[in-house]
Amino acid sequence: MSDSKPTAIAVNTFVAAYVETHKAGGTIQDVAEALGRDVEYTRAKKNSVATQLKAQGMTLPKLNKVERQKSANMSDAISMLSAYKSELSDG
């Protein structure tokens, strides 16, 4: 039975993708796409690499922030929470 886990990404490969993404004005999502990984893995790898670089007196440049969804879903969330709180108080 083979292990379907993807292989680890080398530090040099990660830094190369990160630098190219920074040059292009990209985000952590863009780094993830360049590496063929999900954003959670890419953030964890960034944190690991950043710690290693910090020990060497280096830092990664800041990427652009990922645009968050507008608060269109916030009104739905408020409605759900209000309805739930009403249920709690009625009970």
C-alpha positions as semicolon CSV with decimal commas, in nm:
position;residue;x (nm);y (nm);z (nm)
1;M;0,000;0,000;0,000
2;S;0,158;0,329;-0,104
3;D;0,159;0,644;0,102
4;S;-0,039;0,910;-0,087
5;K;0,117;1,194;0,110
6;P;0,293;1,442;-0,118
7;T;0,667;1,473;-0,075
8;A;0,803;1,759;0,132
9;I;0,899;2,074;-0,052
10;A;1,267;2,170;-0,031
11;V;1,349;2,505;0,126
12;N;1,510;2,627;-0,198
13;T;1,199;2,536;-0,397
14;F;0,975;2,711;-0,147
15;V;1,188;3,027;-0,134
16;A;1,209;3,043;-0,515
17;A;0,828;3,024;-0,546
18;Y;0,784;3,272;-0,261
19;V;1,025;3,527;-0,414
20;E;0,866;3,500;-0,760
21;T;0,523;3,544;-0,604
22;H;0,643;3,850;-0,411
23;K;0,789;4,002;-0,729
24;A;0,451;3,954;-0,898
25;G;0,264;4,114;-0,607
26;G;0,098;3,787;-0,514
27;T;-0,045;3,633;-0,200
28;I;0,012;3,316;0,000
29;Q;-0,261;3,158;-0,216
30;D;-0,045;3,225;-0,521
31;V;0,254;3,059;-0,353
32;A;0,033;2,759;-0,273
33;E;-0,081;2,736;-0,635
34;A;0,278;2,763;-0,762
35;L;0,378;2,476;-0,533
36;G;0,068;2,268;-0,600
37;R;-0,023;2,266;-0,230
38;D;-0,308;2,393;-0,017
39;V;-0,288;2,724;0,165
40;E;-0,269;2,563;0,511
41;Y;0,039;2,360;0,414
42;T;0,196;2,665;0,249
43;R;0,141;2,883;0,557
44;A;0,295;2,617;0,779
45;K;0,593;2,585;0,543
46;K;0,631;2,964;0,538
47;N;0,637;2,973;0,918
48;S;0,895;2,694;0,930
49;V;1,118;2,855;0,666
50;A;1,080;3,199;0,827
51;T;1,201;3,057;1,161
52;Q;1,501;2,897;0,994
53;L;1,583;3,219;0,807
54;K;1,545;3,430;1,120
55;A;1,811;3,217;1,288
56;Q;2,038;3,319;0,999
57;G;1,947;3,688;1,027
58;M;1,721;3,688;0,720
59;T;1,348;3,746;0,672
60;L;1,100;3,671;0,398
61;P;0,942;3,977;0,236
62;K;0,577;4,037;0,317
63;L;0,326;3,916;0,060
64;N;0,005;4,096;-0,023
65;K;-0,281;4,001;0,202
66;V;-0,549;3,767;0,075
67;E;-0,869;3,957;0,006
68;R;-1,132;3,847;0,251
69;Q;-1,488;3,803;0,142
70;K;-1,695;4,109;0,201
71;S;-1,936;4,098;0,491
72;A;-2,220;3,977;0,267
73;N;-2,220;3,653;0,464
74;M;-2,213;3,844;0,793
75;S;-2,583;3,933;0,773
76;D;-2,665;3,563;0,727
77;A;-2,448;3,474;1,025
78;I;-2,617;3,741;1,238
79;S;-2,960;3,612;1,138
80;M;-2,867;3,254;1,229
81;L;-2,723;3,361;1,563
82;S;-3,025;3,579;1,643
83;A;-3,263;3,293;1,562
84;Y;-3,062;3,056;1,781
85;K;-3,055;3,301;2,071
86;S;-3,432;3,340;2,039
87;E;-3,468;2,963;2,062
88;L;-3,254;2,961;2,375
89;S;-3,456;3,233;2,544
90;D;-3,789;3,072;2,447
91;G;-3,684;2,735;2,591
